[in-house]
C-alpha cells in the first residue's frame, strides 16, 4: 500500500512536458511473476518531476545538432573488448529486430535479433534507413552513456529503478498493470505491446514503435510507461531485488565483462505468450554499451537537480 507524503507539486515546475510524482512509500517488485522481480518490498521515494513521454527522435536530433555528440553505436569497436567476437560484428552498429517468416522456437532469440552494421539512432533499421516521418517516435539504439549524456545536456537525470517504477504505477498500489489489476480486454488499446503471433504476425497497428502519447496516460499523466520501448535506469542489475550487482557481468555471456543496468517498462516486442514484461514490476538486464530497436529512455528532475552546462 502506498502512502503519499507530499501530494502537491512545487510551484516552480520545469516545463509542460514533465509531470510531478509525489513522494511516497510504495511496494515495488512482485512475488507472483518472473523471479527477478522478487522480493516485493517497501521503498520510500522523494518527489520528483518526470518527462510525460519517452525522449523522441526530434529531441535527440536537437541534442546532437547542438553538441556534435556521436553515439556508442556510431563509434569504432575495440576488438580487445569483445574477445572471440566475429569480425563482422566488430563494426559500428546495433541490434535490430527482424520479423520472422513464420512460427519459430521462442527459446532462440537469434532468429529475430540481428547485429546490423550501420544501425544507430537515426538509421534505426540499418545504414539506408532514416527516421523520416518518425520525429515523434521514441529514439532508440542508445547505450546507457548516450542516454545519460543527453540527460546532463538537458539539465536532467536518469531515474533510479525505484523512481521509475513508482512513476509507472501512477498511484495504484501493487496493481499488476500501469492501468490497474485487469489485463486489456478485446478492443481496448492501453499500451503498445505485441498483439498477434510473435515474432512474425503482429495485429494491425502493433509490431513497431508508435508516436509517444498514442496510448492513454497513467494516473500521473505519463504515457508509455508500459510498452513502446524499454527505458534505461541507473541501477546496476542483480539477479533479484535484494541484490545490486555493481559492474557485474551477465552470466549468460561471461566472456564479455560488461556491466548491466536495469531497464524497465517493456516494449512493442513484449508478447503475452513470450515476454509479459510491460508491467511496472518487470525488469531486465541490459549491457551498458548496447542499444537495440526497442530501447530508449526518459529523464527526471529531482528537486535538488541543477541545470548542467551545455556540452
Secondary structure, 3 states (H helix, E strand, C coil): CCEECCCCCCCCCCCCCEEEECCEEEEECCCCCCHHHCCCEEEEECCEEEECCCCEHHHHHHHHHHHCCCCHHHCCCCHHHCCCCCHHHCCCEEEEECCCCCCCCCCCHHHCEEEEECCECCECCCCCCCCCCCCCEECCCCCHHHHHHHHHHCCCEECCHHHHHHHHHCCCCCCCECCECCCCCCCCCCCECECEECCCEECCCCCCCCECCCCCCCCCCCCCCCECCEEEEEEECCCCCCCCCCCCCCHHHCCCCCCEEEEECCCCCCECCCCCCCCCCCCEEEECCCCECCEECCEEEECCCCCCCCC
